[in-house]
Amino acid sequence: MRWKRKAAALLESALIALSFSGCFSYHELENMTIVTAVAVDEGQNGKLYHLSFECLNMSSGGEEGQQGTQPVILESEGNSIFDGVRNALTEASQKLYFSDCQEVILSRKIAQKGIRKVLNWFLSDAETRVTLRFVVSEEPTAAELLNQKQKTAQTPAFEISGALEEAYTDSLACLPLKLYEINNVLSEEGDSLTLPGIRVEKEPGKPSWIRLGRTAVFRDDRLIGWLPENQVPYFLFVRNRVQNGLIVPGSRMPGVTFEIVESKTDLDFSLSGSVPSAELHIKSQVTADELATGQENGDLNSPAFSELEKNARNTVEAGVESVVRYVQQTFGVDIFGFGCKISKKYPSEWKKLSKNWDGTFRRMKCRADAEIKVRNTSKLVERDAAQ
């Protein structure tokens, strides 16, 4: 798959770069332990944090097909993230090197207590990158995700990195945020944080694998719930973060699948009443990848294709309006950034609205207006409707 090739290339590039004498801060490779992922759990024995570090064992040649490295898990505890990192030296006997760290995995309990203190160290450390991504474990602990025996030769860190990239760019399954983006959301008025959820899938007698799941929803920096997987694609439409993916009308038009080529969402507000209303204008271009037998192939001007576009439009509009209502009623926090956009476009009105934005957000009306254009049927596959 595409992301596996990218992950392998990234790992190879990192190892080659680090092999030169002029590496970051002039540290020698043999004096460093390269960290590729960190799992953050609750501490034990009076400590606040239990940290698990996935590290590359540079002294191991690895087996064929494993990019020449074997992951090693180091563990430590501390009353701060920095304290835990320093305490890990007793096990690693070398400085932990974070410039190639891909992800930080947060346990549910850590996320429920608040993640700002965790973020602060990664924001302030000289080696960690602001492009570092954070996810929330749906398992009892975050460490479980690093301790799984993988179905592929990839380490868990690169498995997660590839899954995040593929899920966002190809399947509308998550909105991965980098460290600087998370910090921006937490610093903005009128916006609430979401992070991808991730879990372990298991089948009897087979190696487990890592899978993206629901989306974690936060009030300020604390986890308060989960957005269901089937709502996530429409959440991405609202946030104007759709890159690719599928529109499946389902019962509206069985046997039909559209692939999104490009999409853009514009947002307008009406502030005439006591509660603002939002109107989303969605313009998407799609290809008809799959049609049921009996539908006309190739003629984009036919009545059949007009009906296809209508059903695709209805599917997107209904999904977008549904996810907004669900979030309003279930969480009451503005994960769509409506308030942030109002604050920038109507700063004087925002001064009044910001005093009770969560309450105002719950009462907002939202209407979606979608325009779906079928670009071509280059990948069209006829299916027998009787099957």
Short mmCIF file of the C-alpha atoms (twelve columns), coordinates in Angstrom:
data_MODEL
# 
_entry.id   MODEL 
# 
loop_
_atom_site.group_PDB 
_atom_site.id 
_atom_site.type_symbol 
_atom_site.label_atom_id 
_atom_site.label_alt_id 
_atom_site.label_comp_id 
_atom_site.label_asym_id 
_atom_site.label_seq_id 
_atom_site.Cartn_x 
_atom_site.Cartn_y 
_atom_site.Cartn_z 
_atom_site.pdbx_PDB_model_num 
ATOM 1   C CA . MET A 1   0.000   0.000   0.000   1 
ATOM 2   C CA . ARG A 2   1.089   3.589   -0.607  1 
ATOM 3   C CA . TRP A 3   1.564   4.542   3.027   1 
ATOM 4   C CA . LYS A 4   3.739   1.465   3.713   1 
ATOM 5   C CA . ARG A 5   6.151   2.500   0.979   1 
ATOM 6   C CA . LYS A 6   6.196   6.042   2.375   1 
ATOM 7   C CA . ALA A 7   6.796   4.799   5.921   1 
ATOM 8   C CA . ALA A 8   9.643   2.555   4.773   1 
ATOM 9   C CA . ALA A 9   11.199  5.428   2.828   1 
ATOM 10  C CA . LEU A 10  10.856  7.759   5.820   1 
ATOM 11  C CA . LEU A 11  12.509  5.260   8.148   1 
ATOM 12  C CA . GLU A 12  15.323  4.629   5.681   1 
ATOM 13  C CA . SER A 13  15.876  8.380   5.248   1 
ATOM 14  C CA . ALA A 14  15.980  8.906   9.007   1 
ATOM 15  C CA . LEU A 15  18.548  6.167   9.497   1 
ATOM 16  C CA . ILE A 16  20.720  7.438   6.639   1 
ATOM 17  C CA . ALA A 17  20.569  11.020  7.929   1 
ATOM 18  C CA . LEU A 18  21.484  9.990   11.438  1 
ATOM 19  C CA . SER A 19  24.447  7.958   10.229  1 
ATOM 20  C CA . PHE A 20  26.321  11.115  9.176   1 
ATOM 21  C CA . SER A 21  28.662  12.723  11.702  1 
ATOM 22  C CA . GLY A 22  26.909  16.083  11.525  1 
ATOM 23  C CA . CYS A 23  23.574  15.028  13.028  1 
ATOM 24  C CA . PHE A 24  21.355  17.209  15.230  1 
ATOM 25  C CA . SER A 25  23.284  19.012  18.004  1 
ATOM 26  C CA . TYR A 26  26.341  16.995  16.925  1 
ATOM 27  C CA . HIS A 27  25.302  13.974  19.004  1 
ATOM 28  C CA . GLU A 28  26.768  10.695  17.811  1 
ATOM 29  C CA . LEU A 29  24.305  7.994   16.766  1 
ATOM 30  C CA . GLU A 30  25.736  5.396   19.145  1 
ATOM 31  C CA . ASN A 31  25.077  7.739   22.072  1 
ATOM 32  C CA . MET A 32  21.357  8.102   21.360  1 
ATOM 33  C CA . THR A 33  18.207  6.017   21.604  1 
ATOM 34  C CA . ILE A 34  15.897  6.980   18.731  1 
ATOM 35  C CA . VAL A 35  12.284  7.327   19.911  1 
ATOM 36  C CA . THR A 36  9.569   6.771   17.277  1 
ATOM 37  C CA . ALA A 37  6.458   6.909   19.507  1 
ATOM 38  C CA . VAL A 38  5.455   7.655   23.104  1 
ATOM 39  C CA . ALA A 39  2.487   6.218   25.014  1 
ATOM 40  C CA . VAL A 40  1.282   8.205   28.035  1 
ATOM 41  C CA . ASP A 41  -0.656  6.398   30.781  1 
ATOM 42  C CA . GLU A 42  -1.472  7.068   34.415  1 
ATOM 43  C CA . GLY A 43  1.418   6.434   36.756  1 
ATOM 44  C CA . GLN A 44  1.598   4.016   39.640  1 
ATOM 45  C CA . ASN A 45  3.226   4.111   43.072  1 
ATOM 46  C CA . GLY A 46  2.312   7.753   43.513  1 
ATOM 47  C CA . LYS A 47  3.660   8.922   40.152  1 
ATOM 48  C CA . LEU A 48  1.488   10.933  37.750  1 
ATOM 49  C CA . TYR A 49  2.656   9.431   34.465  1 
ATOM 50  C CA . HIS A 50  3.715   6.068   33.108  1 
ATOM 51  C CA . LEU A 51  5.585   6.498   29.819  1 
ATOM 52  C CA . SER A 52  6.287   3.851   27.186  1 
ATOM 53  C CA . PHE A 53  8.793   4.691   24.456  1 
ATOM 54  C CA . GLU A 54  9.002   2.782   21.183  1 
ATOM 55  C CA . CYS A 55  12.671  2.952   20.212  1 
ATOM 56  C CA . LEU A 56  14.686  1.716   17.271  1 
ATOM 57  C CA . ASN A 57  17.286  -0.827  18.278  1 
ATOM 58  C CA . MET A 58  20.158  0.320   16.073  1 
ATOM 59  C CA . SER A 59  22.412  -2.519  17.205  1 
ATOM 60  C CA . SER A 60  20.053  -5.158  15.748  1 
ATOM 61  C CA . GLY A 61  20.206  -5.942  12.080  1 
ATOM 62  C CA . GLY A 62  16.636  -7.235  12.146  1 
ATOM 63  C CA . GLU A 63  15.160  -9.889  9.945   1 
ATOM 64  C CA . GLU A 64  14.746  -9.553  6.227   1 
ATOM 65  C CA . GLY A 65  11.822  -7.323  5.309   1 
ATOM 66  C CA . GLN A 66  11.884  -5.408  8.600   1 
ATOM 67  C CA . GLN A 67  13.867  -2.370  7.418   1 
ATOM 68  C CA . GLY A 68  16.889  -3.636  9.387   1 
ATOM 69  C CA . THR A 69  15.593  -2.568  12.821  1 
ATOM 70  C CA . GLN A 70  13.716  -4.056  15.744  1 
ATOM 71  C CA . PRO A 71  11.526  -1.897  18.007  1 
ATOM 72  C CA . VAL A 72  12.330  -1.894  21.709  1 
ATOM 73  C CA . ILE A 73  9.874   -0.661  24.358  1 
ATOM 74  C CA . LEU A 74  11.355  1.306   27.249  1 
ATOM 75  C CA . GLU A 75  9.197   2.262   30.234  1 
ATOM 76  C CA . SER A 76  9.503   4.817   32.998  1 
ATOM 77  C CA . GLU A 77  7.425   6.831   35.453  1 
ATOM 78  C CA . GLY A 78  7.531   10.411  36.649  1 
ATOM 79  C CA . ASN A 79  5.571   13.293  38.117  1 
ATOM 80  C CA . SER A 80  5.966   15.201  34.851  1 
ATOM 81  C CA . ILE A 81  6.714   14.202  31.273  1 
ATOM 82  C CA . PHE A 82  10.249  15.594  31.589  1 
ATOM 83  C CA . ASP A 83  10.729  13.670  34.829  1 
ATOM 84  C CA . GLY A 84  9.619   10.469  33.101  1 
ATOM 85  C CA . VAL A 85  11.934  11.074  30.142  1 
ATOM 86  C CA . ARG A 86  14.919  11.565  32.435  1 
ATOM 87  C CA . ASN A 87  14.016  8.515   34.499  1 
ATOM 88  C CA . ALA A 88  14.022  6.425   31.308  1 
ATOM 89  C CA . LEU A 89  17.795  6.893   31.159  1 
ATOM 90  C CA . THR A 90  18.149  4.304   33.908  1 
ATOM 91  C CA . GLU A 91  16.849  1.725   31.447  1 
ATOM 92  C CA . ALA A 92  18.139  3.159   28.173  1 
ATOM 93  C CA . SER A 93  21.568  4.255   29.482  1 
ATOM 94  C CA . GLN A 94  21.553  6.695   26.553  1 
ATOM 95  C CA . LYS A 95  19.882  9.992   25.776  1 
ATOM 96  C CA . LEU A 96  16.448  9.654   24.194  1 
ATOM 97  C CA . TYR A 97  16.384  11.303  20.754  1 
ATOM 98  C CA . PHE A 98  12.926  12.643  19.793  1 
ATOM 99  C CA . SER A 99  13.428  14.276  16.395  1 
ATOM 100 C CA . ASP A 100 12.090  11.181  14.617  1 
ATOM 101 C CA . CYS A 101 9.155   10.656  16.978  1 
ATOM 102 C CA . GLN A 102 5.980   10.160  14.937  1 
ATOM 103 C CA . GLU A 103 3.101   9.957   17.438  1 
ATOM 104 C CA . VAL A 104 2.100   10.418  21.038  1 
ATOM 105 C CA . ILE A 105 -0.618  8.012   22.213  1 
ATOM 106 C CA . LEU A 106 -2.733  9.241   25.119  1 
ATOM 107 C CA . SER A 107 -4.706  6.909   27.346  1 
ATOM 108 C CA . ARG A 108 -8.370  7.708   27.948  1 
ATOM 109 C CA . LYS A 109 -7.730  8.440   31.621  1 
ATOM 110 C CA . ILE A 110 -4.942  10.887  30.826  1 
ATOM 111 C CA . ALA A 111 -7.132  12.572  28.199  1 
ATOM 112 C CA . GLN A 112 -10.051 12.815  30.637  1 
ATOM 113 C CA . LYS A 113 -7.866  14.568  33.222  1 
ATOM 114 C CA . GLY A 114 -6.521  17.105  30.708  1 
ATOM 115 C CA . ILE A 115 -3.717  17.060  28.166  1 
ATOM 116 C CA . ARG A 116 -2.200  20.560  28.456  1 
ATOM 117 C CA . LYS A 117 0.586   19.491  30.808  1 
ATOM 118 C CA . VAL A 118 1.481   16.661  28.439  1 
ATOM 119 C CA . LEU A 119 1.519   19.014  25.460  1 
ATOM 120 C CA . ASN A 120 3.678   21.584  27.244  1 
ATOM 121 C CA . TRP A 121 6.796   19.422  27.343  1 
ATOM 122 C CA . PHE A 122 6.518   18.403  23.687  1 
ATOM 123 C CA . LEU A 123 6.021   22.064  22.734  1 
ATOM 124 C CA . SER A 124 9.015   23.272  24.735  1 
ATOM 125 C CA . ASP A 125 11.564  20.512  24.088  1 
ATOM 126 C CA . ALA A 126 14.212  21.443  21.525  1 
ATOM 127 C CA . GLU A 127 14.180  18.091  19.710  1 
ATOM 128 C CA . THR A 128 10.484  17.276  19.355  1 
ATOM 129 C CA . ARG A 129 8.844   18.450  16.150  1 
ATOM 130 C CA . VAL A 130 5.718   20.596  16.017  1 
ATOM 131 C CA . THR A 131 4.442   18.181  13.342  1 
ATOM 132 C CA . LEU A 132 4.187   15.411  15.945  1 
ATOM 133 C CA . ARG A 133 0.697   13.861  15.929  1 
ATOM 134 C CA . PHE A 134 -1.451  12.858  18.904  1 
ATOM 135 C CA . VAL A 135 -4.052  10.087  19.129  1 
ATOM 136 C CA . VAL A 136 -6.213  8.720   21.962  1 
ATOM 137 C CA . SER A 137 -6.252  5.020   22.789  1 
ATOM 138 C CA . GLU A 138 -9.623  3.282   22.884  1 
ATOM 139 C CA . GLU A 139 -7.949  0.416   24.741  1 
ATOM 140 C CA . PRO A 140 -7.638  0.392   28.561  1 
ATOM 141 C CA . THR A 141 -4.082  1.758   28.230  1 
ATOM 142 C CA . ALA A 142 -2.036  3.605   25.637  1 
ATOM 143 C CA . ALA A 143 0.921   1.237   26.039  1 
ATOM 144 C CA . GLU A 144 -1.101  -1.660  24.604  1 
ATOM 145 C CA . LEU A 145 -0.868  -0.099  21.162  1 
ATOM 146 C CA . LEU A 146 2.933   -0.227  21.244  1 
ATOM 147 C CA . ASN A 147 3.108   -3.760  22.596  1 
ATOM 148 C CA . GLN A 148 1.126   -5.454  19.833  1 
ATOM 149 C CA . LYS A 149 2.707   -7.988  17.506  1 
ATOM 150 C CA . GLN A 150 1.990   -6.508  14.097  1 
ATOM 151 C CA . LYS A 151 0.591   -8.195  11.000  1 
ATOM 152 C CA . THR A 152 3.179   -6.354  8.893   1 
ATOM 153 C CA . ALA A 153 6.901   -5.669  9.234   1 
ATOM 154 C CA . GLN A 154 6.209   -2.072  10.267  1 
ATOM 155 C CA . THR A 155 6.750   -0.978  13.857  1 
ATOM 156 C CA . PRO A 156 3.576   0.195   15.657  1 
ATOM 157 C CA . ALA A 157 4.681   3.836   15.277  1 
ATOM 158 C CA . PHE A 158 4.939   3.583   11.504  1 
ATOM 159 C CA . GLU A 159 1.789   1.465   11.374  1 
ATOM 160 C CA . ILE A 160 -0.131  4.244   13.143  1 
ATOM 161 C CA . SER A 161 1.478   6.949   11.009  1 
ATOM 162 C CA . GLY A 162 0.476   5.161   7.816   1 
ATOM 163 C CA . ALA A 163 -3.045  4.505   9.071   1 
ATOM 164 C CA . LEU A 164 -3.530  8.189   9.925   1 
ATOM 165 C CA . GLU A 165 -2.313  9.334   6.526   1 
ATOM 166 C CA . GLU A 166 -4.395  6.849   4.585   1 
ATOM 167 C CA . ALA A 167 -7.533  7.380   6.678   1 
ATOM 168 C CA . TYR A 168 -7.410  11.144  6.204   1 
ATOM 169 C CA . THR A 169 -6.435  11.345  2.536   1 
ATOM 170 C CA . ASP A 170 -8.356  8.360   1.178   1 
ATOM 171 C CA . SER A 171 -11.249 7.321   3.385   1 
ATOM 172 C CA . LEU A 172 -12.671 10.255  5.410   1 
ATOM 173 C CA . ALA A 173 -12.014 8.317   8.612   1 
ATOM 174 C CA . CYS A 174 -10.228 10.853  10.813  1 
ATOM 175 C CA . LEU A 175 -8.827  14.352  11.196  1 
ATOM 176 C CA . PRO A 176 -5.210  13.966  12.352  1 
ATOM 177 C CA . LEU A 177 -3.825  17.070  14.027  1 
ATOM 178 C CA . LYS A 178 -0.203  18.039  14.452  1 
ATOM 179 C CA . LEU A 179 1.142   19.404  17.720  1 
ATOM 180 C CA . TYR A 180 1.047   23.031  16.574  1 
ATOM 181 C CA . GLU A 181 -2.528  22.608  15.295  1 
ATOM 182 C CA . ILE A 182 -3.636  21.179  18.638  1 
ATOM 183 C CA . ASN A 183 -2.039  24.112  20.424  1 
ATOM 184 C CA . ASN A 184 -3.800  26.533  18.063  1 
ATOM 185 C CA . VAL A 185 -7.225  24.962  18.680  1 
ATOM 186 C CA . LEU A 186 -6.760  25.067  22.456  1 
ATOM 187 C CA . SER A 187 -5.676  28.706  22.209  1 
ATOM 188 C CA . GLU A 188 -8.563  29.843  19.984  1 
ATOM 189 C CA . GLU A 189 -11.939 31.050  21.174  1 
ATOM 190 C CA . GLY A 190 -14.961 29.291  19.702  1 
ATOM 191 C CA . ASP A 191 -13.268 26.035  18.722  1 
ATOM 192 C CA . SER A 192 -13.030 22.666  20.463  1 
ATOM 193 C CA . LEU A 193 -10.472 19.932  20.040  1 
ATOM 194 C CA . THR A 194 -10.898 16.516  18.456  1 
ATOM 195 C CA . LEU A 195 -8.276  13.779  18.113  1 
ATOM 196 C CA . PRO A 196 -8.350  10.441  16.288  1 
ATOM 197 C CA . GLY A 197 -9.176  7.397   18.369  1 
ATOM 198 C CA . ILE A 198 -7.205  4.225   17.774  1 
ATOM 199 C CA . ARG A 199 -7.692  0.652   18.897  1 
ATOM 200 C CA . VAL A 200 -6.390  -2.895  18.494  1 
ATOM 201 C CA . GLU A 201 -8.303  -5.359  16.320  1 
ATOM 202 C CA . LYS A 202 -7.948  -9.044  17.115  1 
ATOM 203 C CA . GLU A 203 -8.908  -12.313 15.461  1 
ATOM 204 C CA . PRO A 204 -8.344  -15.726 17.064  1 
ATOM 205 C CA . GLY A 205 -5.117  -17.308 15.863  1 
ATOM 206 C CA . LYS A 206 -3.984  -14.210 13.942  1 
ATOM 207 C CA . PRO A 207 -1.671  -11.297 14.727  1 
ATOM 208 C CA . SER A 208 -3.498  -8.226  15.984  1 
ATOM 209 C CA . TRP A 209 -3.505  -4.983  14.038  1 
ATOM 210 C CA . ILE A 210 -4.021  -1.307  14.749  1 
ATOM 211 C CA . ARG A 211 -7.178  0.363   13.472  1 
ATOM 212 C CA . LEU A 212 -8.523  3.901   13.578  1 
ATOM 213 C CA . GLY A 213 -11.857 4.100   15.341  1 
ATOM 214 C CA . ARG A 214 -14.038 6.862   16.738  1 
ATOM 215 C CA . THR A 215 -13.009 10.495  17.136  1 
ATOM 216 C CA . ALA A 216 -12.257 11.801  20.629  1 
ATOM 217 C CA . VAL A 217 -14.173 14.979  21.556  1 
ATOM 218 C CA . PHE A 218 -12.777 17.449  24.100  1 
ATOM 219 C CA . ARG A 219 -14.142 20.257  26.215  1 
ATOM 220 C CA . ASP A 220 -11.129 22.530  26.540  1 
ATOM 221 C CA . ASP A 221 -8.312  19.975  27.066  1 
ATOM 222 C CA . ARG A 222 -10.413 17.194  28.631  1 
ATOM 223 C CA . LEU A 223 -11.910 14.197  26.836  1 
ATOM 224 C CA . ILE A 224 -15.708 14.129  27.210  1 
ATOM 225 C CA . GLY A 225 -16.839 11.559  24.637  1 
ATOM 226 C CA . TRP A 226 -16.512 9.970   21.223  1 
ATOM 227 C CA . LEU A 227 -17.923 10.865  17.822  1 
ATOM 228 C CA . PRO A 228 -19.139 7.656   16.077  1 
ATOM 229 C CA . GLU A 229 -17.186 6.487   13.041  1 
ATOM 230 C CA . ASN A 230 -20.126 6.949   10.651  1 
ATOM 231 C CA . GLN A 231 -20.364 10.645  11.621  1 
ATOM 232 C CA . VAL A 232 -16.702 11.459  10.985  1 
ATOM 233 C CA . PRO A 233 -16.918 11.918  7.158   1 
ATOM 234 C CA . TYR A 234 -19.598 14.591  7.543   1 
ATOM 235 C CA . PHE A 235 -17.630 16.251  10.357  1 
ATOM 236 C CA . LEU A 236 -14.786 16.600  7.830   1 
ATOM 237 C CA . PHE A 237 -17.177 18.195  5.327   1 
ATOM 238 C CA . VAL A 238 -18.189 20.801  7.921   1 
ATOM 239 C CA . ARG A 239 -14.548 21.580  8.739   1 
ATOM 240 C CA . ASN A 240 -13.619 21.825  5.042   1 
ATOM 241 C CA . ARG A 241 -11.037 19.061  5.477   1 
ATOM 242 C CA . VAL A 242 -12.210 16.617  2.792   1 
ATOM 243 C CA . GLN A 243 -9.393  15.468  0.517   1 
ATOM 244 C CA . ASN A 244 -10.688 12.239  -0.925  1 
ATOM 245 C CA . GLY A 245 -13.076 9.456   -0.005  1 
ATOM 246 C CA . LEU A 246 -16.367 7.888   -0.972  1 
ATOM 247 C CA . ILE A 247 -19.997 8.964   -0.981  1 
ATOM 248 C CA . VAL A 248 -22.295 5.954   -0.714  1 
ATOM 249 C CA . PRO A 249 -26.000 6.910   -0.949  1 
ATOM 250 C CA . GLY A 250 -26.941 3.468   0.379   1 
ATOM 251 C CA . SER A 251 -30.704 2.948   0.543   1 
ATOM 252 C CA . ARG A 252 -31.229 6.157   -1.417  1 
ATOM 253 C CA . MET A 253 -29.660 4.483   -4.458  1 
ATOM 254 C CA . PRO A 254 -28.414 0.905   -3.872  1 
ATOM 255 C CA . GLY A 255 -25.348 -0.192  -5.815  1 
ATOM 256 C CA . VAL A 256 -23.951 3.314   -6.356  1 
ATOM 257 C CA . THR A 257 -20.595 4.626   -5.107  1 
ATOM 258 C CA . PHE A 258 -18.956 7.989   -5.799  1 
ATOM 259 C CA . GLU A 259 -15.290 8.842   -5.286  1 
ATOM 260 C CA . ILE A 260 -14.574 12.425  -4.258  1 
ATOM 261 C CA . VAL A 261 -12.019 14.135  -6.489  1 
ATOM 262 C CA . GLU A 262 -12.122 17.545  -4.824  1 
ATOM 263 C CA . SER A 263 -14.357 19.311  -2.342  1 
ATOM 264 C CA . LYS A 264 -14.718 22.743  -0.770  1 
ATOM 265 C CA . THR A 265 -16.985 23.979  2.009   1 
ATOM 266 C CA . ASP A 266 -17.809 27.656  2.505   1 
ATOM 267 C CA . LEU A 267 -19.568 28.847  5.637   1 
ATOM 268 C CA . ASP A 268 -21.986 31.770  5.986   1 
ATOM 269 C CA . PHE A 269 -23.622 33.053  9.167   1 
ATOM 270 C CA . SER A 270 -26.770 35.007  9.892   1 
ATOM 271 C CA . LEU A 271 -26.630 37.044  13.099  1 
ATOM 272 C CA . SER A 272 -29.996 38.748  12.746  1 
ATOM 273 C CA . GLY A 273 -31.658 36.923  15.643  1 
ATOM 274 C CA . SER A 274 -30.644 36.231  19.221  1 
ATOM 275 C CA . VAL A 275 -29.015 32.978  18.114  1 
ATOM 276 C CA . PRO A 276 -26.817 32.847  14.991  1 
ATOM 277 C CA . SER A 277 -27.527 30.374  12.218  1 
ATOM 278 C CA . ALA A 278 -25.038 28.740  9.870   1 
ATOM 279 C CA . GLU A 279 -25.306 27.771  6.229   1 
ATOM 280 C CA . LEU A 280 -22.744 25.455  4.681   1 
ATOM 281 C CA . HIS A 281 -22.175 25.581  0.926   1 
ATOM 282 C CA . ILE A 282 -20.472 22.389  -0.212  1 
ATOM 283 C CA . LYS A 283 -19.125 21.964  -3.736  1 
ATOM 284 C CA . SER A 284 -17.732 18.547  -4.615  1 
ATOM 285 C CA . GLN A 285 -16.601 16.902  -7.815  1 
ATOM 286 C CA . VAL A 286 -16.869 13.128  -7.909  1 
ATOM 287 C CA . THR A 287 -16.439 10.194  -10.233 1 
ATOM 288 C CA . ALA A 288 -19.081 7.485   -10.464 1 
ATOM 289 C CA . ASP A 289 -17.013 4.445   -9.585  1 
ATOM 290 C CA . GLU A 290 -19.854 1.966   -9.348  1 
ATOM 291 C CA . LEU A 291 -23.381 1.811   -10.770 1 
ATOM 292 C CA . ALA A 292 -26.080 -0.811  -10.647 1 
ATOM 293 C CA . THR A 293 -27.199 -2.543  -13.834 1 
ATOM 294 C CA . GLY A 294 -29.801 -0.578  -15.752 1 
ATOM 295 C CA . GLN A 295 -28.256 2.842   -15.179 1 
ATOM 296 C CA . GLU A 296 -26.914 4.584   -18.256 1 
ATOM 297 C CA . ASN A 297 -23.154 4.468   -18.652 1 
ATOM 298 C CA . GLY A 298 -21.084 7.347   -19.974 1 
ATOM 299 C CA . ASP A 299 -23.730 10.020  -20.714 1 
ATOM 300 C CA . LEU A 300 -23.318 12.678  -18.036 1 
ATOM 301 C CA . ASN A 301 -26.253 14.659  -19.462 1 
ATOM 302 C CA . SER A 302 -28.751 11.847  -19.137 1 
ATOM 303 C CA . PRO A 303 -31.643 11.986  -16.639 1 
ATOM 304 C CA . ALA A 304 -30.060 9.033   -14.858 1 
ATOM 305 C CA . PHE A 305 -26.955 11.037  -14.009 1 
ATOM 306 C CA . SER A 306 -29.026 14.003  -12.861 1 
ATOM 307 C CA . GLU A 307 -30.702 11.615  -10.453 1 
ATOM 308 C CA . LEU A 308 -27.288 10.351  -9.327  1 
ATOM 309 C CA . GLU A 309 -26.142 13.876  -8.513  1 
ATOM 310 C CA . LYS A 310 -29.379 14.602  -6.684  1 
ATOM 311 C CA . ASN A 311 -29.032 11.529  -4.481  1 
ATOM 312 C CA . ALA A 312 -25.377 12.260  -3.752  1 
ATOM 313 C CA . ARG A 313 -26.343 15.819  -2.804  1 
ATOM 314 C CA . ASN A 314 -29.138 14.631  -0.514  1 
ATOM 315 C CA . THR A 315 -26.783 12.162  1.168   1 
ATOM 316 C CA . VAL A 316 -24.175 14.822  1.955   1 
ATOM 317 C CA . GLU A 317 -26.703 17.434  3.095   1 
ATOM 318 C CA . ALA A 318 -28.480 15.004  5.408   1 
ATOM 319 C CA . GLY A 319 -25.187 13.723  6.836   1 
ATOM 320 C CA . VAL A 320 -23.809 17.196  7.522   1 
ATOM 321 C CA . GLU A 321 -26.970 18.448  9.231   1 
ATOM 322 C CA . SER A 322 -27.163 15.222  11.229  1 
ATOM 323 C CA . VAL A 323 -23.610 15.431  12.598  1 
ATOM 324 C CA . VAL A 324 -24.124 19.049  13.699  1 
ATOM 325 C CA . ARG A 325 -27.327 18.117  15.578  1 
ATOM 326 C CA . TYR A 326 -25.641 15.084  17.121  1 
ATOM 327 C CA . VAL A 327 -22.720 17.120  18.461  1 
ATOM 328 C CA . GLN A 328 -25.029 19.871  19.753  1 
ATOM 329 C CA . GLN A 329 -27.252 17.428  21.618  1 
ATOM 330 C CA . THR A 330 -24.590 14.973  22.805  1 
ATOM 331 C CA . PHE A 331 -21.575 17.130  23.677  1 
ATOM 332 C CA . GLY A 332 -22.593 20.789  23.452  1 
ATOM 333 C CA . VAL A 333 -19.093 21.854  22.363  1 
ATOM 334 C CA . ASP A 334 -18.223 23.507  19.067  1 
ATOM 335 C CA . ILE A 335 -15.867 21.036  17.367  1 
ATOM 336 C CA . PHE A 336 -16.696 22.661  14.008  1 
ATOM 337 C CA . GLY A 337 -15.077 25.997  14.834  1 
ATOM 338 C CA . PHE A 338 -18.225 28.035  14.121  1 
ATOM 339 C CA . GLY A 339 -17.450 30.398  16.989  1 
ATOM 340 C CA . CYS A 340 -13.865 30.889  15.843  1 
ATOM 341 C CA . LYS A 341 -15.046 31.907  12.372  1 
ATOM 342 C CA . ILE A 342 -17.665 34.281  13.813  1 
ATOM 343 C CA . SER A 343 -15.037 35.889  16.062  1 
ATOM 344 C CA . LYS A 344 -12.863 36.688  13.058  1 
ATOM 345 C CA . LYS A 345 -15.668 37.833  10.749  1 
ATOM 346 C CA . TYR A 346 -17.862 39.628  13.289  1 
ATOM 347 C CA . PRO A 347 -15.581 40.621  16.213  1 
ATOM 348 C CA . SER A 348 -18.008 43.083  17.821  1 
ATOM 349 C CA . GLU A 349 -20.899 40.582  17.810  1 
ATOM 350 C CA . TRP A 350 -18.567 37.887  19.126  1 
ATOM 351 C CA . LYS A 351 -17.910 39.860  22.303  1 
ATOM 352 C CA . LYS A 352 -21.532 39.239  23.300  1 
ATOM 353 C CA . LEU A 353 -21.780 35.675  21.977  1 
ATOM 354 C CA . SER A 354 -18.538 34.517  23.603  1 
ATOM 355 C CA . LYS A 355 -19.933 34.954  27.128  1 
ATOM 356 C CA . ASN A 356 -21.984 31.761  26.752  1 
ATOM 357 C CA . TRP A 357 -20.835 30.269  23.478  1 
ATOM 358 C CA . ASP A 358 -21.442 26.626  24.422  1 
ATOM 359 C CA . GLY A 359 -25.063 27.420  25.259  1 
ATOM 360 C CA . THR A 360 -25.494 29.464  22.088  1 
ATOM 361 C CA . PHE A 361 -23.892 26.747  19.969  1 
ATOM 362 C CA . ARG A 362 -26.399 24.184  21.239  1 
ATOM 363 C CA . ARG A 363 -29.273 26.320  19.919  1 
ATOM 364 C CA . MET A 364 -27.792 27.210  16.529  1 
ATOM 365 C CA . LYS A 365 -29.587 26.199  13.357  1 
ATOM 366 C CA . CYS A 366 -27.449 24.760  10.596  1 
ATOM 367 C CA . ARG A 367 -28.435 24.143  6.985   1 
ATOM 368 C CA . ALA A 368 -26.325 22.409  4.355   1 
ATOM 369 C CA . ASP A 369 -26.489 23.172  0.644   1 
ATOM 370 C CA . ALA A 370 -24.459 20.727  -1.452  1 
ATOM 371 C CA . GLU A 371 -23.576 20.813  -5.130  1 
ATOM 372 C CA . ILE A 372 -22.260 17.472  -6.371  1 
ATOM 373 C CA . LYS A 373 -20.971 17.208  -9.924  1 
ATOM 374 C CA . VAL A 374 -20.193 13.844  -11.523 1 
ATOM 375 C CA . ARG A 375 -16.983 14.534  -13.434 1 
ATOM 376 C CA . ASN A 376 -16.721 11.251  -15.346 1 
ATOM 377 C CA . THR A 377 -17.252 7.509   -15.153 1 
ATOM 378 C CA . SER A 378 -13.718 6.467   -15.980 1 
ATOM 379 C CA . LYS A 379 -13.723 3.770   -13.319 1 
ATOM 380 C CA . LEU A 380 -17.292 2.644   -13.859 1 
ATOM 381 C CA . VAL A 381 -18.097 -0.973  -13.043 1 
ATOM 382 C CA . GLU A 382 -21.462 -2.492  -13.881 1 
ATOM 383 C CA . ARG A 383 -23.010 -4.685  -11.262 1 
ATOM 384 C CA . ASP A 384 -25.796 -7.125  -11.560 1 
ATOM 385 C CA . ALA A 385 -28.617 -5.694  -9.471  1 
ATOM 386 C CA . ALA A 386 -29.869 -9.198  -8.784  1 
ATOM 387 C CA . GLN A 387 -26.712 -10.147 -6.888  1 
# 
